Amino acid sequence: MTKVVVVGLVLLVLAAGCRRDDAEVIVEDVELLPFENVGVGPNARLSDTTGVVLYTPEAWEAYRTRLHAAGPFKPVDFTQEMIVLVAVPVPSGGYGVEVEAIEKKEDVIEVHYVLYTPERGCITVEGPAVPYQAVKARRATGEARFIHRREPLPCTVG
């Protein structure tokens, strides 16, 4: 948190030295929310791209039952934590989803995630899939915005 504030102040000073007198300088207050994986998998029973923040055990249960996990989901203390779930329908196997960062910006929770796509020529499982990741973070409120980028996933031979 201190590093973010110091970097922000340095950027403000540099920008002030380079700006015109009629230009306005805006410094955004961003808080990075540390997070921990709760569960990840190659397939969920969801038909649409899903980005959701869950605040109650009941809301989590409604989604959890539609997620095929390789192992048990980690416990969540909903009095202190929230779950962020990202799931993306894809045309075949070989894809993956990974949350990279969760940022609190005033009244907005920004979730940055990567959709890994198999490189051309990779042999993948045929048929649609819905890779997902669920993570837990300190409870925060605000409008949720999900921002993604795509990254190629190289073919590997086991």
C-alpha positions as CSV (number, residue, x, y, z in Angstrom):
1,M,0.0,0.0,0.0
2,T,2.8,2.4,0.9
3,K,4.6,1.7,-2.4
4,V,1.5,2.5,-4.3
5,V,1.1,5.8,-2.6
6,V,4.8,6.7,-3.0
7,V,4.8,5.7,-6.7
8,G,1.6,7.8,-7.1
9,L,3.2,10.8,-5.5
10,V,6.3,10.5,-7.7
11,L,4.2,10.3,-10.8
12,L,2.1,13.3,-9.7
13,V,5.3,15.4,-9.2
14,L,6.7,14.3,-12.6
15,A,3.4,15.0,-14.3
16,A,3.1,18.4,-12.6
17,G,6.5,19.4,-13.9
18,C,5.5,18.4,-17.5
19,R,1.9,19.7,-17.6
20,R,0.5,22.8,-19.1
21,D,-1.1,25.3,-16.7
22,D,-4.6,24.5,-18.0
23,A,-4.2,20.7,-17.7
24,E,-5.8,18.8,-14.9
25,V,-3.8,16.1,-13.1
26,I,-5.9,13.1,-11.8
27,V,-4.3,10.6,-9.4
28,E,-6.4,7.5,-8.9
29,D,-6.5,5.8,-5.5
30,V,-6.1,2.1,-6.1
31,E,-6.0,-0.6,-3.5
32,L,-4.7,-4.1,-4.5
33,L,-6.7,-6.8,-2.9
34,P,-4.6,-9.9,-2.2
35,F,-6.4,-13.1,-3.1
36,E,-6.1,-16.9,-2.8
37,N,-7.3,-19.7,-5.0
38,V,-10.4,-21.4,-3.8
39,G,-10.9,-23.7,-6.8
40,V,-10.1,-24.1,-10.5
41,G,-11.2,-26.4,-13.2
42,P,-11.6,-27.1,-16.9
43,N,-15.4,-27.3,-16.9
44,A,-18.4,-25.6,-15.3
45,R,-22.0,-26.0,-16.1
46,L,-22.5,-22.4,-17.1
47,S,-23.6,-21.3,-20.5
48,D,-22.4,-17.7,-20.5
49,T,-19.2,-15.9,-19.7
50,T,-19.5,-15.4,-15.9
51,G,-17.8,-12.8,-13.8
52,V,-19.3,-12.5,-10.4
53,V,-18.5,-11.4,-6.8
54,L,-20.2,-13.6,-4.2
55,Y,-20.8,-12.4,-0.6
56,T,-22.8,-15.2,1.0
57,P,-22.6,-18.9,1.4
58,E,-25.9,-19.3,-0.4
59,A,-24.7,-17.4,-3.4
60,W,-21.5,-19.4,-3.5
61,E,-23.4,-22.7,-3.2
62,A,-25.6,-21.8,-6.2
63,Y,-22.5,-21.6,-8.3
64,R,-20.3,-24.2,-6.5
65,T,-22.7,-27.0,-7.4
66,R,-22.1,-26.2,-11.1
67,L,-18.3,-26.3,-11.0
68,H,-16.4,-29.5,-11.7
69,A,-13.4,-29.3,-9.4
70,A,-10.3,-31.5,-9.4
71,G,-10.2,-31.4,-5.6
72,P,-12.2,-29.9,-2.7
73,F,-12.8,-26.2,-2.6
74,K,-11.0,-24.2,0.1
75,P,-13.2,-22.8,2.9
76,V,-14.3,-19.1,2.9
77,D,-15.2,-16.9,5.8
78,F,-17.9,-14.8,4.3
79,T,-17.9,-12.4,7.3
80,Q,-14.4,-11.3,6.2
81,E,-14.1,-12.5,2.6
82,M,-15.8,-12.6,-0.7
83,I,-15.4,-15.0,-3.7
84,V,-14.6,-13.8,-7.2
85,L,-15.6,-16.3,-9.9
86,V,-14.6,-16.1,-13.5
87,A,-15.8,-18.7,-16.1
88,V,-15.6,-18.5,-19.9
89,P,-17.2,-20.9,-22.4
90,V,-14.8,-22.0,-25.1
91,P,-15.1,-24.2,-28.2
92,S,-12.7,-27.0,-27.0
93,G,-10.4,-28.1,-24.3
94,G,-6.9,-26.6,-23.9
95,Y,-8.1,-23.3,-22.6
96,G,-7.6,-21.9,-19.1
97,V,-8.7,-18.9,-16.9
98,E,-6.5,-17.2,-14.3
99,V,-7.3,-14.2,-12.1
100,E,-4.2,-11.9,-12.2
101,A,-5.3,-9.0,-9.9
102,I,-8.2,-7.6,-8.0
103,E,-8.2,-3.8,-7.5
104,K,-10.5,-1.6,-5.4
105,K,-10.9,1.8,-7.1
106,E,-13.3,4.0,-5.1
107,D,-16.7,2.3,-5.7
108,V,-15.4,-0.2,-8.2
109,I,-13.9,-3.7,-7.9
110,E,-11.8,-4.4,-11.0
111,V,-10.9,-8.0,-11.6
112,H,-8.2,-8.6,-14.2
113,Y,-7.9,-12.1,-15.6
114,V,-6.2,-14.0,-18.4
115,L,-7.9,-16.3,-20.9
116,Y,-5.2,-18.7,-22.0
117,T,-5.9,-20.0,-25.5
118,P,-4.2,-23.1,-27.1
119,E,-1.7,-22.2,-29.8
120,R,-2.5,-23.1,-33.4
121,G,-1.9,-26.8,-34.0
122,C,-2.3,-28.0,-30.4
123,I,-4.2,-31.2,-29.9
124,T,-7.1,-30.5,-27.6
125,V,-10.1,-32.3,-26.2
126,E,-13.0,-32.0,-28.6
127,G,-16.2,-30.3,-27.5
128,P,-17.1,-27.2,-25.7
129,A,-15.7,-26.5,-22.2
130,V,-16.0,-23.8,-19.5
131,P,-12.7,-23.3,-17.7
132,Y,-13.1,-21.3,-14.4
133,Q,-11.3,-20.0,-11.4
134,A,-12.7,-19.0,-8.0
135,V,-10.6,-16.9,-5.6
136,K,-11.2,-15.4,-2.2
137,A,-10.2,-11.9,-1.2
138,R,-10.9,-9.5,1.7
139,R,-14.5,-8.4,1.5
140,A,-15.0,-5.2,-0.4
141,T,-18.1,-3.6,-1.9
142,G,-18.6,-1.8,-5.2
143,E,-19.6,-2.3,-8.8
144,A,-17.6,-5.3,-10.2
145,R,-15.8,-4.9,-13.5
146,F,-14.1,-7.8,-15.2
147,I,-11.2,-7.0,-17.6
148,H,-9.6,-9.8,-19.5
149,R,-6.7,-10.3,-21.9
150,R,-5.9,-13.3,-24.1
151,E,-2.6,-15.1,-24.0
152,P,-1.5,-18.1,-26.1
153,L,-0.8,-21.3,-24.2
154,P,2.0,-23.3,-25.9
155,C,1.4,-27.0,-26.8
156,T,3.3,-29.3,-24.5
157,V,3.9,-33.0,-24.7
158,G,3.7,-34.7,-21.3
